[in-house]
Amino acid sequence: MIRPRIVALCIGLAVFLSLAPGALAMTASEFRTNLMRNPNIAKSSGEAFSWHATSGVNGFIQGYHVNDKDKSWLEEASTYYDFLISKMEKEPDGYMGWVGPYFGLEPEVGAVVIGDANLCDAMLEFCEIVMRDPALKASPLGKKAEGYIALARKTLVEKWDKRGGYYEDGMFASYLSTGIVIDKDTHQLKALPGKKWSENLNKHARMGACFLKLYRITGEALFKERAEKIFGHYKAIMRYPKEEDRYFWNFWEPLGPFDLKPDGVSAASWVAVHHSNPGYQAIECSLLVEAYHTGVVFSEEDLKKIIHTNLWMWNQSLTDIHFKASDGVPKTPAYAKPPGVDAGCLWASLADFDPKIREIYAAQLKSSKDELEREYFEKITCKDPPSFKRKYVTGEVKLPDIQVYPNTEIVMAVAIPAHISVSKGEKTRLVCKVNVQGPVTVNLLSEDGKTTLFEIGKIEIKPYKDMYGVSSMEWDGKDQSGKALKGNYRVRFTLNDSTREWRVKLEE
């Protein structure tokens, strides 16, 4: 079972800000020194270290731009990145990683996808700046950038591919919490049985952001393809209240068979918006924005619907600003820490596109201690008027055909797996969660979605403790006469006026 963790990102950032009032009064060296003063960096390792060590790390790039591209900010960034690399350990299979307590499996230790992704992503942002500037590329910073790119290739792609940390199914992909740890007795890697599952979606998105940067730096198709599969999954699971013309999404959703409980019927974790840490969706939104700017998956209309969501969450005040969650929950629940605070927040990355988001952000920054963030917003973000111009691509952008369907009552619906061999007796499980009582009707459609072929069945979902749980049905890929089907189709889940579809491929 995946256990949601309130990681120390917000705490670390608060510590950093308390140590660094008036960031522009600092030199780049002083900025790095203050970053290192976060006491949690020295006390942590593994995934926890990655969250603490990246708290405030974007200040290097902000400082570079705010200070008229002063190279010292990149030099100090490189010094800091080298410190991060010094904390890597050689793992039993020969790869390097940030090893530490494995969240949710303590006291086991090992490296995890998000720990590597958090730290490599910061370095790759530096690499993109350096490799695009001939003078910087020819300087010692160019060699540093080449080293960080090589590290990302080895650590993010090669290592996790060999460990089975990357999973593809049809159009989409997920990175996994592999359950691979270092055996304390043999000092070899071992996979804990039943401890593999798709990572939380914010962690997927961070890996996706690394691939976006690697694609922009190298132009290699592999990196774009992986980013499209990761962010394509995001778009496919969007929840779309049509009357409000907005998109929002859950904290986690199942994609592979390992994401179902041992009974094979229900999901291995909870499927909902994360109410006790609204910062997750703000971070995820910034990575969806990066995908948009790179010409990956998201259209202008998609971004408009995400903007509509964040403005719908806002209480319409610029003097006493509050946000409810993207699913409408106003405050964190009683069991959360701290309880009773806003369950939502501003998705500031949308300031690229929308004047009202900029207005709210400017109002919030008036009371911020982070002068560097404020100066970056005023000098860089607001340098140009809001627009949907993509930062990293020009001309026509070709996006994958991923549709989002009007839906207020189906919280989640998926076919697991989406690709089966019918002649070999393989079956797919059609899984859904709703927020009202069922049944959910499941139909098979043609590949283009225009023709309904037949009804596969109905999924009954009954109330459970004032909630509605996850339920499913199995399908063998055959029609009503028992004939094995072959080809590409869509499975449509319908409850009242809500719809969600999932593409399936049936082979002999």
Secondary structure per residue as TSV (DSSP state, phi and psi in degrees):
chain	resnum	aa	ss	phi	psi
A	1	M	-	360.0	129.0
A	2	I	-	-75.9	129.4
A	3	R	-	-105.5	122.7
A	4	P	-	-63.4	134.8
A	5	R	-	-116.2	133.6
A	6	I	-	-89.6	92.3
A	7	V	-	-68.0	168.9
A	8	A	T	-87.6	15.7
A	9	L	H	-56.0	-50.7
A	10	C	H	-66.3	-39.0
A	11	I	H	-64.3	-45.1
A	12	G	H	-62.2	-39.9
A	13	L	H	-65.1	-39.7
A	14	A	H	-62.0	-41.1
A	15	V	H	-61.7	-46.0
A	16	F	H	-60.2	-44.8
A	17	L	H	-65.6	-36.1
A	18	S	H	-67.6	-23.7
A	19	L	H	-89.7	-12.0
A	20	A	-	-131.3	57.5
A	21	P	S	-68.1	138.6
A	22	G	S	68.1	59.4
A	23	A	G	-58.6	-32.9
A	24	L	G	-70.3	-15.0
A	25	A	G	-74.8	-9.9
A	26	M	S	-93.1	153.5
A	27	T	-	-81.7	169.4
A	28	A	H	-61.0	-37.5
A	29	S	H	-63.6	-41.9
A	30	E	H	-66.5	-36.4
A	31	F	H	-60.5	-47.3
A	32	R	H	-62.7	-41.2
A	33	T	H	-60.0	-43.1
A	34	N	H	-65.4	-37.7
A	35	L	H	-60.9	-40.1
A	36	M	H	-70.1	-17.3
A	37	R	T	-77.5	-6.6
A	38	N	-	-60.2	111.5
A	39	P	H	-63.8	-22.1
A	40	N	H	-69.8	-21.7
A	41	I	H	-63.3	-42.3
A	42	A	H	-74.4	-21.3
A	43	K	H	-94.6	-7.0
A	44	S	-	-123.4	166.5
A	45	S	-	-150.1	171.4
A	46	G	H	62.3	-140.8
A	47	E	H	-59.8	-42.1
A	48	A	H	-59.3	-42.0
A	49	F	H	-59.7	-39.8
A	50	S	H	-64.0	-36.1
A	51	W	H	-71.6	-44.9
A	52	H	H	-64.7	-44.1
A	53	A	H	-71.1	-21.7
A	54	T	T	-97.9	0.8
A	55	S	T	-70.5	112.0
A	56	G	T	86.6	-0.2
A	57	V	T	-66.1	-24.6
A	58	N	T	-66.2	-10.8
A	59	G	H	-61.9	-27.9
A	60	F	H	-61.1	-47.3
A	61	I	H	-72.1	-38.7
A	62	Q	H	-60.1	-45.4
A	63	G	H	-62.0	-38.0
A	64	Y	H	-60.1	-46.4
A	65	H	H	-73.9	-42.9
A	66	V	H	-64.8	-34.3
A	67	N	T	-96.8	41.4
A	68	D	T	54.4	43.9
A	69	K	S	57.6	45.9
A	70	D	-	-69.8	116.1
A	71	K	H	-62.6	-22.1
A	72	S	H	-61.6	-28.3
A	73	W	H	-67.8	-34.9
A	74	L	H	-74.0	-36.8
A	75	E	H	-63.5	-42.9
A	76	E	H	-70.0	-33.8
A	77	A	H	-60.3	-44.5
A	78	S	H	-62.8	-39.0
A	79	T	H	-61.1	-41.2
A	80	Y	H	-67.5	-43.0
A	81	Y	H	-62.1	-38.8
A	82	D	H	-63.3	-34.9
A	83	F	H	-62.4	-43.4
A	84	L	H	-59.8	-44.6
A	85	I	H	-63.7	-32.5
A	86	S	H	-63.9	-17.8
A	87	K	T	-89.2	-1.8
A	88	M	-	-74.1	152.4
A	89	E	E	-124.4	149.5
A	90	K	E	-78.0	124.3
A	91	E	-	-90.0	165.2
A	92	P	T	-57.7	-26.3
A	93	D	T	-90.6	8.7
A	94	G	S	95.4	-12.4
A	95	Y	-	-82.4	157.0
A	96	M	E	-95.7	149.3
A	97	G	E	-165.1	167.0
A	98	W	-	-91.1	98.4
A	99	V	-	-92.4	137.8
A	100	G	E	-175.2	-169.8
A	101	P	E	-54.0	135.2
A	102	Y	-	-90.3	107.0
A	103	F	T	-53.0	129.2
A	104	G	T	88.7	-13.8
A	105	L	S	-124.9	18.9
A	106	E	T	-55.4	141.2
A	107	P	T	-93.3	16.9
A	108	E	-	-62.9	151.3
A	109	V	E	-127.0	153.5
A	110	G	E	172.0	175.7
A	111	A	-	-90.6	152.7
A	112	V	-	-132.3	159.1
A	113	V	H	-54.0	-49.3
A	114	I	H	-69.0	-32.8
A	115	G	H	-60.9	-46.5
A	116	D	H	-65.3	-41.5
A	117	A	H	-68.1	-43.0
A	118	N	H	-53.6	-47.4
A	119	L	H	-80.9	-36.9
A	120	C	H	-68.7	-34.6
A	121	D	H	-60.7	-41.9
A	122	A	H	-61.5	-41.6
A	123	M	H	-67.0	-37.7
A	124	L	H	-69.1	-29.2
A	125	E	H	-63.0	-42.2
A	126	F	H	-60.2	-46.2
A	127	C	H	-59.7	-39.5
A	128	E	H	-63.9	-41.6
A	129	I	H	-63.3	-47.3
A	130	V	H	-66.8	-45.1
A	131	M	H	-73.2	-16.3
A	132	R	H	-90.1	-11.1
A	133	D	S	-109.7	111.4
A	134	P	H	-55.1	-38.3
A	135	A	H	-68.0	-43.0
A	136	L	H	-67.9	-39.4
A	137	K	H	-63.3	-33.8
A	138	A	H	-80.6	-12.0
A	139	S	S	-85.9	174.7
A	140	P	H	-56.0	-23.5
A	141	L	H	-64.7	-28.5
A	142	G	H	-62.5	-43.0
A	143	K	H	-64.2	-39.2
A	144	K	H	-60.4	-46.3
A	145	A	H	-61.6	-42.1
A	146	E	H	-60.2	-39.1
A	147	G	H	-65.8	-39.7
A	148	Y	H	-69.1	-37.1
A	149	I	H	-64.6	-44.2
A	150	A	H	-61.6	-39.7
A	151	L	H	-61.3	-43.2
A	152	A	H	-64.7	-41.8
A	153	R	I	-58.9	-46.4
A	154	K	I	-71.2	-43.6
A	155	T	I	-83.3	-43.0
A	156	L	I	-84.4	-39.3
A	157	V	I	-96.4	-64.1
A	158	E	I	-61.8	-48.2
A	159	K	H	-61.9	-49.7
A	160	W	H	-76.3	-25.1
A	161	D	H	-64.6	-45.8
A	162	K	H	-67.3	-27.9
A	163	R	T	-90.3	4.5
A	164	G	T	71.9	28.5
A	165	G	-	-85.6	-5.7
A	166	Y	E	-115.7	129.2
A	167	Y	E	-126.7	127.7
A	168	E	E	-114.6	141.5
A	169	D	E	-147.0	106.9
A	170	G	T	66.4	-127.3
A	171	M	T	-79.9	-10.2
A	172	F	E	-124.9	167.4
A	173	A	E	-147.5	158.7
A	174	S	E	-140.4	150.9
A	175	Y	E	-97.6	147.4
A	176	L	E	-111.3	148.9
A	177	S	E	-80.2	101.8
A	178	T	-	-74.6	-21.8
A	179	G	-	72.4	13.7
A	180	I	E	-88.0	120.2
A	181	V	E	-128.9	172.1
A	182	I	E	-96.2	118.2
A	183	D	-	-64.7	124.4
A	184	K	T	-68.8	-20.2
A	185	D	T	-93.1	-47.4
A	186	T	T	-91.9	-16.7
A	187	H	-	61.2	27.2
A	188	Q	S	-112.2	163.1
A	189	L	E	-73.5	142.4
A	190	K	E	-142.0	148.4
A	191	A	E	-100.3	120.0
A	192	L	-	-73.4	127.3
A	193	P	T	-59.9	135.9
A	194	G	T	71.1	14.6
A	195	K	-	-115.5	26.0
A	196	K	-	-110.3	132.8
A	197	W	E	-160.8	164.3
A	198	S	E	-64.3	137.5
A	199	E	-	-68.7	162.0
A	200	N	-	-57.9	151.1
A	201	L	H	-66.7	-28.0
A	202	N	H	-64.3	-29.6
A	203	K	H	-76.8	-37.3
A	204	H	H	-54.9	-48.6
A	205	A	H	-63.3	-34.2
A	206	R	H	-67.0	-41.0
A	207	M	H	-62.6	-40.7
A	208	G	H	-59.5	-39.2
A	209	A	H	-64.9	-37.8
A	210	C	H	-60.7	-42.3
A	211	F	H	-70.1	-33.6
A	212	L	H	-59.3	-45.7
A	213	K	H	-67.1	-43.7
A	214	L	H	-61.9	-36.9
A	215	Y	H	-65.9	-44.4
A	216	R	H	-66.7	-32.4
A	217	I	H	-76.0	-44.7
A	218	T	H	-103.2	-23.9
A	219	G	-	75.8	6.5
A	220	E	-	-76.3	132.8
A	221	A	H	-63.1	-33.8
A	222	L	H	-53.5	-43.6
A	223	F	H	-68.0	-38.6
A	224	K	H	-67.1	-40.9
A	225	E	H	-61.0	-42.3
A	226	R	H	-68.7	-40.9
A	227	A	H	-60.6	-40.6
A	228	E	H	-64.3	-37.9
A	229	K	H	-70.2	-36.5
A	230	I	H	-72.0	-51.8
A	231	F	H	-75.2	-24.9
A	232	G	H	-63.0	-37.7
A	233	H	H	-61.3	-41.5
A	234	Y	H	-55.4	-48.7
A	235	K	H	-66.3	-38.3
A	236	A	H	-64.4	-25.2
A	237	I	T	-99.7	5.0
A	238	M	-	-58.9	138.1
A	239	R	B	-94.7	132.6
A	240	Y	B	-131.7	89.0
A	241	P	-	-71.0	102.4
A	242	K	G	-60.7	-37.9
A	243	E	G	-62.2	-29.0
A	244	E	G	-98.1	-5.2
A	245	D	T	50.9	55.5
A	246	R	-	-146.6	155.8
A	247	Y	-	-112.2	145.1
A	248	F	B	-150.7	175.2
A	249	W	-	-149.5	163.4
A	250	N	-	-85.9	166.4
A	251	F	S	-74.7	-31.2
A	252	W	-	-153.0	145.7
A	253	E	-	-144.6	151.0
A	254	P	-	-75.1	148.2
A	255	L	-	-133.6	-36.6
A	256	G	S	-113.2	167.6
A	257	P	G	-57.1	-30.4
A	258	F	G	-69.3	-9.2
A	259	D	G	-90.5	6.2
A	260	L	B	-107.3	150.8
A	261	K	-	-65.7	164.5
A	262	P	T	-53.9	-25.9
A	263	D	T	-71.5	-9.6
A	264	G	S	70.8	11.0
A	265	V	S	-109.8	-47.7
A	266	S	S	-114.1	166.1
A	267	A	B	-73.5	151.0
A	268	A	S	-77.4	-12.9
A	269	S	S	-144.5	177.3
A	270	W	-	-81.6	144.5
A	271	V	-	-117.5	104.4
A	272	A	S	-172.4	174.6
A	273	V	-	-75.8	142.3
A	274	H	-	-83.6	106.7
A	275	H	S	-84.9	-24.4
A	276	S	S	-89.7	-6.2
A	277	N	-	-143.6	82.4
A	278	P	T	-64.8	-17.3
A	279	G	H	-61.6	-24.0
A	280	Y	H	-57.4	-50.0
A	281	Q	H	-69.8	-30.0
A	282	A	H	-63.0	-42.8
A	283	I	H	-66.8	-46.3
A	284	E	H	-58.4	-42.5
A	285	C	H	-59.3	-40.7
A	286	S	H	-62.2	-31.8
A	287	L	H	-79.8	-32.7
A	288	L	H	-64.5	-37.1
A	289	V	H	-63.5	-40.3
A	290	E	H	-63.2	-39.1
A	291	A	H	-62.0	-43.7
A	292	Y	H	-58.4	-48.3
A	293	H	H	-63.6	-22.9
A	294	T	T	-90.3	-3.9
A	295	G	T	79.7	29.3
A	296	V	-	-113.4	120.3
A	297	V	S	71.1	-53.1
A	298	F	-	-93.3	138.7
A	299	S	-	-98.3	172.2
A	300	E	H	-60.1	-40.2
A	301	E	H	-63.8	-37.1
A	302	D	H	-60.2	-46.9
A	303	L	H	-64.0	-36.4
A	304	K	H	-62.4	-39.4
A	305	K	H	-69.1	-34.1
A	306	I	H	-69.1	-39.2
A	307	I	H	-60.7	-43.9
A	308	H	H	-57.1	-37.6
A	309	T	H	-63.7	-48.9
A	310	N	H	-65.9	-35.4
A	311	L	H	-72.1	-31.7
A	312	W	H	-66.0	-33.1
A	313	M	H	-71.2	-27.4
A	314	W	B	-74.1	146.8
A	315	N	-	-85.5	6.9
A	316	Q	S	73.6	12.7
A	317	S	-	-109.1	141.1
A	318	L	S	-103.7	-3.7
A	319	T	S	-108.2	-24.4
A	320	D	S	-137.3	75.4
A	321	I	-	-78.7	128.9
A	322	H	-	-142.1	155.8
A	323	F	B	-134.1	136.2
A	324	K	-	-87.3	171.0
A	325	A	-	-69.5	163.6
A	326	S	T	-67.6	-14.8
A	327	D	T	-101.6	6.8
A	328	G	S	101.1	-6.8
A	329	V	-	-69.9	124.2
A	330	P	-	-78.4	-38.7
A	331	K	B	-131.6	157.5
A	332	T	-	-64.7	146.1
A	333	P	-	-68.2	167.0
A	334	A	T	-60.9	-29.5
A	335	Y	T	-82.6	-10.6
A	336	A	S	-78.9	161.4
A	337	K	S	-122.8	117.6
A	338	P	S	-84.4	147.8
A	339	P	T	-77.7	153.1
A	340	G	T	81.3	6.5
A	341	V	S	-93.1	173.4
A	342	D	B	-55.6	135.7
A	343	A	S	-88.3	-1.7
A	344	G	-	-134.7	173.5
A	345	C	-	-156.0	174.1
A	346	L	-	-72.1	136.3
A	347	W	-	-96.4	83.1
A	348	A	G	-63.7	-23.7
A	349	S	G	-62.6	-19.4
A	350	L	G	-74.1	-3.9
A	351	A	G	-63.0	-19.5
A	352	D	G	-58.8	-29.0
A	353	F	T	-113.3	-26.7
A	354	D	-	-128.5	129.1
A	355	P	H	-66.9	-33.9
A	356	K	H	-69.3	-39.4
A	357	I	H	-59.4	-41.0
A	358	R	H	-62.2	-40.6
A	359	E	H	-64.4	-43.0
A	360	I	H	-65.4	-44.2
A	361	Y	H	-61.4	-44.0
A	362	A	H	-60.7	-40.5
A	363	A	H	-64.4	-39.7
A	364	Q	H	-67.4	-38.9
A	365	L	H	-68.4	-18.4
A	366	K	T	-59.7	-32.4
A	367	S	T	-102.3	6.1
A	368	S	-	-77.7	143.1
A	369	K	S	-81.6	-11.1
A	370	D	-	-90.5	90.8
A	371	E	H	-64.4	-32.2
A	372	L	H	-64.7	-43.7
A	373	E	H	-61.3	-42.0
A	374	R	H	-64.8	-43.9
A	375	E	H	-67.1	-36.4
A	376	Y	H	-64.4	-43.2
A	377	F	H	-60.5	-46.8
A	378	E	H	-72.2	-41.3
A	379	K	H	-89.0	-31.5
A	380	I	T	-106.7	-57.5
A	381	T	G	-60.6	-45.9
A	382	C	G	-88.3	6.7
A	383	K	G	-60.4	-37.3
A	384	D	S	-115.2	152.0
A	385	P	-	-66.8	158.4
A	386	P	-	-58.6	136.6
A	387	S	-	-161.2	167.8
A	388	F	-	-99.7	21.1
A	389	K	-	-65.2	129.6
A	390	R	-	-77.4	136.7
A	391	K	S	-73.9	-34.3
A	392	Y	S	-111.0	-1.5
A	393	V	-	-139.5	154.3
A	394	T	-	-128.7	162.4
A	395	G	S	77.8	-165.2
A	396	E	-	-71.8	137.2
A	397	V	-	-113.3	129.8
A	398	K	-	-98.2	120.6
A	399	L	-	-110.4	149.2
A	400	P	-	-67.3	153.2
A	401	D	-	-82.6	89.5
A	402	I	-	-123.5	114.5
A	403	Q	-	-96.1	148.4
A	404	V	-	-117.8	131.3
A	405	Y	-	-108.3	147.0
A	406	P	B	-55.0	129.6
A	407	N	-	-164.9	117.8
A	408	T	S	-117.9	-17.0
A	409	E	S	-112.3	-18.3
A	410	I	E	-97.4	109.3
A	411	V	E	-76.5	-34.2
A	412	M	E	-157.9	143.2
A	413	A	E	-156.0	133.2
A	414	V	E	-158.7	153.2
A	415	A	E	-104.0	124.0
A	416	I	E	-127.1	114.7
A	417	P	S	-80.0	168.6
A	418	A	S	-90.3	-4.3
A	419	H	E	-132.9	112.1
A	420	I	E	-134.0	156.3
A	421	S	E	-100.0	110.2
A	422	V	T	-69.2	-40.3
A	423	S	T	-66.1	-23.3
A	424	K	T	-88.3	3.2
A	425	G	T	81.8	11.7
A	426	E	-	-70.9	149.6
A	427	K	-	-130.6	155.9
A	428	T	E	-112.2	146.3
A	429	R	E	-104.8	126.5
A	430	L	E	-97.1	110.0
A	431	V	E	-115.2	138.6
A	432	C	E	-149.6	159.1
A	433	K	E	-133.0	139.9
A	434	V	E	-131.2	167.2
A	435	N	S	-111.8	12.0
A	436	V	S	-138.4	170.3
A	437	Q	-	-71.6	141.7
A	438	G	-	-71.4	-162.6
A	439	P	-	-88.2	160.2
A	440	V	E	-100.4	125.4
A	441	T	E	-87.8	133.1
A	442	V	E	-117.4	120.6
A	443	N	E	-119.3	153.2
A	444	L	E	-98.8	131.1
A	445	L	E	-117.6	162.2
A	446	S	-	-64.6	167.3
A	447	E	T	-57.7	-37.7
A	448	D	T	-84.0	-3.6
A	449	G	S	78.5	5.3
A	450	K	-	-89.6	-19.1
A	451	T	-	-124.0	126.1
A	452	T	E	-85.6	122.0
A	453	L	E	-88.4	-49.0
A	454	F	E	-170.5	165.5
A	455	E	E	-86.2	124.4
A	456	I	E	-75.2	-40.1
A	457	G	E	163.9	-169.4
A	458	K	E	-126.6	142.3
A	459	I	E	-107.0	117.4
A	460	E	-	-86.6	127.5
A	461	I	-	-126.5	118.8
A	462	K	-	-107.6	157.5
A	463	P	E	-61.0	147.0
A	464	Y	E	-142.5	107.1
A	465	K	T	51.5	53.2
A	466	D	T	64.9	16.0
A	467	M	E	-131.7	175.2
A	468	Y	E	-125.3	126.5
A	469	G	-	-91.5	-164.3
A	470	V	E	-96.8	136.1
A	471	S	E	-141.7	171.5
A	472	S	E	-161.2	171.9
A	473	M	E	-142.3	155.5
A	474	E	E	-99.5	146.0
A	475	W	E	-136.6	137.0
A	476	D	-	-94.8	7.1
A	477	G	S	76.9	20.8
A	478	K	B	-115.0	156.5
A	479	D	-	-82.2	-173.5
A	480	Q	T	-68.4	-19.4
A	481	S	T	-90.3	-3.5
A	482	G	S	91.4	8.3
A	483	K	-	-79.7	131.8
A	484	A	B	-70.1	132.0
A	485	L	-	-95.3	156.5
A	486	K	-	-141.0	134.2
A	487	G	E	128.6	-167.8
A	488	N	E	-102.7	134.9
A	489	Y	E	-141.3	178.4
A	490	R	E	-126.2	140.0
A	491	V	E	-102.1	124.4
A	492	R	E	-109.5	126.8
A	493	F	E	-101.1	130.1
A	494	T	E	-133.6	132.1
A	495	L	E	-139.7	113.6
A	496	N	T	53.6	-119.3
A	497	D	T	-97.3	7.8
A	498	S	E	-98.8	142.7
A	499	T	E	-139.0	144.5
A	500	R	E	-146.9	142.1
A	501	E	E	-123.5	152.6
A	502	W	E	-139.6	132.7
A	503	R	E	-81.3	138.9
A	504	V	E	-129.3	150.9
A	505	K	E	-123.2	124.5
A	506	L	E	-111.5	126.1
A	507	E	E	-122.4	164.3
A	508	E	-	-68.1	360.0
